[in-house]
Amino acid sequence: MTDTTETLDYSKTLYLPETDFPMRGGLPQKEPELVKRWQEMRLYDKLRASAAGRPKYVLHDGPPYANGNIHIGHALNKILKDVITRSFQMRGFDSNYVPGWDCHGLPIEWKIEEENYRSKGKEKPDLKEPAAMLEFRRECRAYAEHWVSVQSGEFKRLGIEGDFDKPYKTMDFHAEARIAGELLKIAKTGQLYRGSKPIMWSVVERTALAEAEVEYQPYESDTIWVKFPVHVQLTGGAISVAPGSKELADHFENTIQIGLRAPTHLIGASVVIWTTTPWTIPGNRAISFSNRIAYGLYEVTAAENDFGPQPSEKLIFADALAEECFAKAKLAFRRLRDVSADDLAAITCAHPLKGLGGGYEFPVPLIAGDHVTDDAGTGFVHTAPGHGREDFEAWMDAARDLEARGISAAIPFTVDDAGYYTKDAPGLGPDREGGPARVIDDKGKKGDANQAVITALIEAGNLFARGRLKHDYPHSWRSKKPIIFRNTPQWFVYMDKDFGDGSTLRSRALKAIDETRFVPASGQNRLRGMIEDRPDWVLSRQRAWGVPIAVFADVDGNVLVDEAVNARILEAFEAEGADAWFAEGARARFLGDLASDPKWIQVTDILDVWFDSGSTHAFTLEDRPDLKWPADVYLEGSDQHRGWFHSSLLESCATRGRAPYDAVITHGFTMAEDGRKMSKSLNNQVFPQDVMKESGADILRLWVMNTDYWEDQRLGQTVIKTSIDAYRKLRNTVRWMLGTLAHDAGDEIAAADMPELERLMLHRLAELDKLVRDGYDAFDFKRIARALTDFSNIELSAFYFDIRKDALYCDAPSSLRRRAALQVIGKIFDCLVTWLAPMLPFTMEEAWLSRNPDAESVHLEQFPAVPAEWRDDALAAKWKKIRTVRRVVSGALEIERREKRIGSSLEAAPVVHITDPALVEAVGGTDFAEVCITSGMRVETTAGPEDAFRIDEIGAVAVVPALASGKKCARSWRITDDVGSDLEFPEVSARDAAALRELKALGRI
């Protein structure tokens, strides 16, 4: 024995991992430091410089609204976008992310009114005065600017990389000029028009709404069944008579002389309708029926009610609904006869409120409508053309025929902007004692209009039945209050007017949808369905903060199209913003010589904010040289099929004939852990700021990467803990690699000269390289995250690293096995860290800089080029067999450890029985004891004893545990027969003695 072994600390002779990369991430403290570092080194500028000349890949940012701190939906959305842009940037593209903000609109107006006026007891200024309007708009602009700044900081804290120094904002002067310019393009094609149609109207917000601004919420409505008495339609006019009266009998006797047009069997009957909006009855002008429905004439035989039909009354219903309706009114009945579609088309009815306030004297015709069904109601649809799209369309389709019959097709304006009845609702409007009834009040509460109508119907004897119904009803997306449909003059864009090339906005949009890639694919049908059925696009809003509908029109709505006028408007907007439209003297300034013509009226309505955001492609993608048009992809929540995806599609198709995007990605919404919607009242909200403060942004990002984001996902403390556990395992894998790579790997070894296990790992890198790239192309982040997590935990930590630790720690410096393993681990590190960098930018930056302290950033790197020759499917097939046998051995050893017959697998030398020749051949070419991390191993080709350990699905393998023979090596802890064979190092195995001798020669011990 030499003096060397007397003083030698064997642990110091091992190549144990050495790293400053901490086991605990400390992300809440570390991440802000990295954000600051990226800002100071101007990482965004370096990314642009490094990508110069590469093909562009553009994800266009759908603008969040600038009115508050970000929530978990913002975090989900921005993380997904960031992963996409980073992944393309690291795969050879110039992937520039330009964040944007939607800055105009009602919510900001409300905040200014509340904070600057109502809360201070101040009167809101008269915005018809130019100075007051401009001051109010200045306050709105300042409010939006503040929240843009706040949200920018919150997005950067999430790890989002982009041009936050030069984002786009819809309130920028250039943006406002371009938005106005896009509208003028549409006006020039004749697609912009002023029309009077029933539109969705928010009484609370005092403005028109578009489909994208409406959501459906549960609501309890009053429901009524109403009788419309059939008119006796005579060749010389019409007369209403009471059912069963002598007047009716007299008229019936004289029908031959008078010339009765209506079917005589319907005289004295009533058509019954059903509605969930009693307040619309004053606006009724027709009843719609269907040629496809079977109708019948019914007679009441008994009644058990305080009001409504009495015995002998005759009523007309769809046969499929009659019994249900009579039961609702507590009536007994009998069916008298069929009523044909021709019968119905030949009659008119009296309005059920006839005589109220001296009004409603007009006839109510029956018109055929495709929208009528016998699924619910009575089989007839109460048609108030001023209060519903289908009602309006059915009325307009019939208008010409009605006018020919002497029936006016005029549509009344029965409800004003505040929800009150007007003079067009006699007896319920201003002439009503106590003032006009109201549909909805300023707080969105139900007014007294429904009850006023019901009372009037009872008094007229025309209420058949009443009830209540809970159903989904449209509410304003902003105020969360119910809306109404009311007929008002607004500005629209045609959906079906020919552009002059045989196309319409609808046909262009549908064609564009067919040419767009949707992820998930179901988004295509969803958007297509919305475009197929949508009405003309209503653009006007009766508000103050936004881009005006910058046109001049005459009283008939004809728009002035004058290039010189348009040029002056756009030049002023570019220099001063849209405020120029509201400044003193704006009309004269823009009209120039035409200002003397009084017929040109300056439109003061504000553009729908969806037109603003729908135009972002014009002033961002087209106008920035660092971007391109169209965008490669738009990504937003599934609600944006009726929002940003929708408005961008329409705007671009109207002005450019195609969509502004090639692909549309949709994500779902984040629900609470129990699947319920997050809400303040339930105290189940998760705020991204809290998660970042407590755990770090990378924890939140890893959660996003592991979700099926295109569906609704759940988040809560349990889910966050799962994400933390997954992160910890991944971090420890990276940490071990960093520690191991602190040691020199020597000269490069060709892949072909490496041991099989190393070549297997290179093969796996080749497989994963394809999976990762394909996954990023498919936006399938969960597939990537799952594959890399499993690779890290199962194939690296629990297999490859576990096997190679002995060689890495104990082999001699010159060992090819150790050096090859180090080189492969280096390649694994480079691949794993860069592949994960888009997903976990903070952690992978920290890891990259730990290994490469002179590097600038992992985000300036490209995914490593993985040689095709690393792929070796035959080798992988062989090792699949080896790992199958290893699984049985590991199962047997686990029992031995659990029963405390061994402390570690190195104390074992099991006998492995294999009867499958293919498995025998695979195992025979390896050091199977090394693969199983045992000190010894014997392989037999017999079946093995009955009490041997087996796994059911691997019947060809049986394991008989046994203890290893020999002595325990003081350095590697393997039990071998050659411990002591080297006299210079008698406490270690021959392998370890050779390593120690080499280390000694190098002066390392």
Buried (B, 14 or more C-beta within 10 A) or exposed (E): EEEEBEEBEBEEBBBBBEBEBEEEBEBBEBBBEBBEBBEEEEBBEBBBEBBEEBEBBBBBBBBBBBBEEBBBBBBBBBBBBBBBBBBBBBBEBBBBBBBBBBBBBBBBBBBBBEEBBEEEEEEBBEBEEBEBBBEBBEBBBEBBBEBBEBBBEBBBBBBBBBBBEEBBBBBBBBBBBBBBBBBBBBBBBBBBBBBBBBBBBBBBBBBBBBBBBBBEEEBEBBBBBBBBBBBBBBEEEBBBBEBEEEEBEEBBEEBEEBEBBBBEBBBBBBBBBBBBBBBBBBBBBBBBBBEEBBBBBBBBEEBEBEBBBBEEBBBBBBBBBBEEBBEBBEBEBEEBEEBEBEBBBBBBBBBBBBBBBEBBEBBBBBBBBEBBBBEEBBBBBBBBBBBBBBBBBBBEEBBEEBEEEEBEBEBBBBBBBBBBBBBBBBBBBEBBEEEBBBBBBEEBEBBBBBBBBBEBBBEBBBBBBBEEEEEEBBBBBBBEBBBBBBBBEBBBBBBEBEBEEEBBBBBBBBBBBEEBBBBBEEBBEBBBEBBEEBBBBBBBBBBBBBBBBBBBBBEEBEBBBBEEBBEBBBEBBBEBBBBBBBBEEBBEBBBEEBBEEEEBBBBBBBBBBBBBBBBBBBBBBBBBEBBBBBBBBBBBBBBBBBBBBBBBBBBBBBBBBBBBBBBBBBBBBBBBBEEEEBEEEEEBBBBBBEBBEEBBBBBBBBBBBBBEBBEBBBBBEEBBEEBBEBBBEBBBBBBBBBBBBBBEBBEEBEBEEBBBBBBBBBBBBBBBBEBBBEBBEEBBBBBBBBBBBEBBBEBBBEBBBEBBBBBBBBBBBEBBBBBBBBBBBBBBBBBBBBBBBBBBBBBBBBBBBBBBEEEBBBBBBEBBEBEEEBBBEEBBEBBEBBBBBBBBBBBBBEEBBEEEEBEEBBBBBBBBBBBBEEBBEBBEEBEBBBBBBBBBBEBBEEEBEEEBBBBEEBEBBBBBBBBBEBBBBBBBBBBBBBBBEBEEBBBBBBBBBBBBBBBBEEEEB
